[in-house]
Amino acid sequence: MGCTWGRITPDVPLAIPALMRAVKLQKRTAEVGFDWPSLAPVFAKAEEEIAELKAAIDSSGNDAGKPPAKEIGEEFGDLLFVMANIARISGSTLKRACATQMRNSPAASRA
């Protein structure tokens, strides 16, 4: 009997923040055997997603301040999902990483 997405996700709440949900879903899929063998292919996937995001931005002619095209949002979501996987596999958390970056950022000190 194969594994289906519906069997993995029923107790992962939709109401939690999206990046937290991404990490929970990735942990769940890893528990059923769908996981990366190491970080190297995950970084390759991140590079692929960055290229796709750049292409979506270039093809839309998107400038700063302009609402993003649907494709840009989808590609950015793909990239964030991969980055959440890198955080999970490397033993970090996105919440901790973002909090640290904001604490150390010169922009944060001006806020």
Contacts in CASP RR format, 6 or more apart in sequence:
PFRMAT RR
TARGET T0000
AUTHOR 0000-0000-0000
METHOD contacts of the structure
MODEL  1
MGCTWGRITPDVPLAIPALMRAVKLQKRTAEVGFDWPSLAPVFAKAEEEI
AELKAAIDSSGNDAGKPPAKEIGEEFGDLLFVMANIARISGSTLKRACAT
QMRNSPAASRA
3 32 0 8 1.000
3 34 0 8 1.000
8 25 0 8 1.000
8 28 0 8 1.000
8 29 0 8 1.000
8 32 0 8 1.000
9 25 0 8 1.000
9 28 0 8 1.000
12 21 0 8 1.000
12 24 0 8 1.000
12 25 0 8 1.000
12 28 0 8 1.000
13 21 0 8 1.000
14 21 0 8 1.000
16 24 0 8 1.000
18 80 0 8 1.000
19 80 0 8 1.000
19 84 0 8 1.000
19 94 0 8 1.000
19 95 0 8 1.000
20 94 0 8 1.000
20 95 0 8 1.000
22 80 0 8 1.000
22 81 0 8 1.000
22 84 0 8 1.000
23 84 0 8 1.000
23 87 0 8 1.000
23 88 0 8 1.000
23 93 0 8 1.000
23 94 0 8 1.000
26 81 0 8 1.000
26 84 0 8 1.000
26 85 0 8 1.000
26 88 0 8 1.000
27 88 0 8 1.000
29 35 0 8 1.000
30 88 0 8 1.000
36 42 0 8 1.000
36 85 0 8 1.000
36 89 0 8 1.000
39 86 0 8 1.000
39 89 0 8 1.000
39 90 0 8 1.000
42 82 0 8 1.000
42 85 0 8 1.000
42 86 0 8 1.000
42 89 0 8 1.000
43 86 0 8 1.000
45 82 0 8 1.000
46 79 0 8 1.000
46 82 0 8 1.000
46 83 0 8 1.000
46 86 0 8 1.000
49 75 0 8 1.000
49 78 0 8 1.000
49 79 0 8 1.000
49 82 0 8 1.000
50 79 0 8 1.000
52 75 0 8 1.000
52 78 0 8 1.000
53 72 0 8 1.000
53 75 0 8 1.000
53 76 0 8 1.000
53 78 0 8 1.000
53 79 0 8 1.000
55 75 0 8 1.000
56 69 0 8 1.000
56 71 0 8 1.000
56 72 0 8 1.000
56 73 0 8 1.000
56 74 0 8 1.000
56 75 0 8 1.000
57 72 0 8 1.000
59 71 0 8 1.000
60 68 0 8 1.000
60 69 0 8 1.000
60 71 0 8 1.000
60 72 0 8 1.000
62 68 0 8 1.000
62 69 0 8 1.000
62 72 0 8 1.000
68 76 0 8 1.000
83 94 0 8 1.000
84 94 0 8 1.000
87 93 0 8 1.000
87 94 0 8 1.000
87 97 0 8 1.000
102 108 0 8 1.000
END
